[in-house]
Amino acid sequence: LPCVEHLADKLAKCAARDDTFYAKALENARNLLEPFITSNMGAVEDSLVCHFGADSDALTLLDLIKQKITSFDDIVDLVNKYLSPDTQESLASGARLGLYSFLEGSNEFCDAECISKTSEYFKDLFTATHDAETCPTIESYCGGCQNNADSFISANADSVPCCTQTAMDSIIGSLQSLIEEYGDLLSKIESAVTETVTEADVSVAGYEALKAAAMEQAGCLGDTYDELADGDCA
């Protein structure tokens, strides 16, 4: 954590000395990320074929993304299309505040000697969740995986570290605040995605089914989080 704090401070000082610092950093990041994304695209396609089939809408959506985004500049163009300069500045400012809030909270987390307590608890939780028959992977969390996790939490009530609950509440609270603040923007992007999917002759019903499946998994994870966050702590 001290290394992260030092890095954040270093970046702020560099940006103060050079107005083009972040632009140069973005360019360097692009040069590093583009080859990485390109080299791993085949693995993404293989995974989609394995899970949804070669003729699935999921693969069609991936092809659509590959057509729309062929370079880092395309990503920048999409950002500029949907985010006004004021919104982009607001997001950047919020990210900076979030970073320093995270660092402050992390210091409290470390001071409470919570790292080892948390890692030990989650190691036991993940071990209990995994089962060769009921939860061989967590790609589908609802059902067996959730039942195993919830059973562990219930059987070990009062054992979750209080500092772990505090950290989790802080993270979830930050995410909820972002969703509430930028709800209109998210709706606008969702509408644009649906329109693009329709234009690409992708089954809207198939797209909605994929989205619903993702929401179902998120809901099951949320239920487990509630079980973990609402119980008594040690």
Beta strands, then each sheet from edge to edge (+ up, - down):
end
